[in-house]
Amino acid sequence: MVASDPRPTLCLSARFPREASFASTAGELASRLAVAAGVGEAGAAELGRSVESAFGAAVRATGDAAGSDIEVTLCTGDATLDVSVSSGPAMLFAISHPRPQSS
């Protein structure tokens, strides 16, 4: 019998209008996925703030509703939680956060 990994692989990709009001939503999604992936509350909150900050910087750089949407991608693997924020071809933020290992 093959043992299955009880830790789920999670992926989320969301596109948001280039509007400042969506920055906190993007940050909250990142934070919640990090918690679901086993990252502690403090680390998850820090990750969420980083995503929110990158999103806000993208809006400030070009203004609300200018240019392409902002895409936030979050994926968990066996060892990492990978998060990125992009707009069109430009990568605005990317991090690979270690995923806590189960005992």
N, C-alpha and C positions, 0 to 999 in steps of 0.2 A: 504494500500500500504506500502511496506517495503522500507525504505530509504536505499540507498546504500552508502557506504563509498567512497567518491570521490578519496581518496588516494589509489593508486595502491599498491598491494603487488608485490614486485619484488624479483626475485631470480636469481642469476648467479653463476655458478660453472665453473671454467676454470682450465684446467691443462696446465702447462707450462714446457718446458724442463728446466732442472736444469742448466740454463745459465744466467750469470749476466746481459746480455743484455735485459732480459725480466722483470727485477725488476721494471723498470720505467713504463712499460706497466701495470703490475699488480697494481701498486700504482695509476696510472691514472684511471683505471677501478673502483677501490674502491672509489676514489674521485668523479667521475662522478655519480656513483650510490648513493652516500651519498647526493649529490646535488639534484638528482631526488627524493630522499626520503624526501627532505625538510630540510636537514642539511645546515647550513649557509656555505658560501664559506670558512671561516677560519677553521671551524671544519672539513669540508670535505677535505681541503688541509692537515690538520694535520693527519687525518685518512689515506689518501693516502700515506703520508710520512712514517707512521708506517708500512703499508703493504709493501712498498718498502724496508724499513729497514729490516723487518723480512725475506723477500725474499732474500735480499742480504746476510744476516747472514747465511741462509741455504746453499747458494752457497759457501760462504767462509769456512763453516765448513767442507765441503767434496769436494769442487772443482767443476768446470763446468762438466756437463754431467756424474757425478758419482751418482749412486743410482737412486731412483725413481723420478718421476716428482714432481713438486711442485704444489699443488692445492690451489686455492684461491676461497673461497666461501663467497658470500655476499647475505644476505636476509633481506628484510624489513618485519616487521609485523606491527600490529596496534601501538605498542608503542616503538619498538626498531629497530635499524639497527644492525644486527649481522654479524660480519666479522671474518673469520678465515683463517689462512695460515698453511698448513700441508704438510708433506712429508712422504709418507707411513703411518705408524701408529703414527708418532710423530707430535704432535700439536706444532707448532712453535709460533703462535700468535693467540689470540682470544680476541675479545672485543664485548661488547654489548653496543652500543651507543644509548642514548635516541633519539627517533624520535620526532621532534617537533609536537605538537598537533595542528590540524587545529582549527580555530575559528568557 
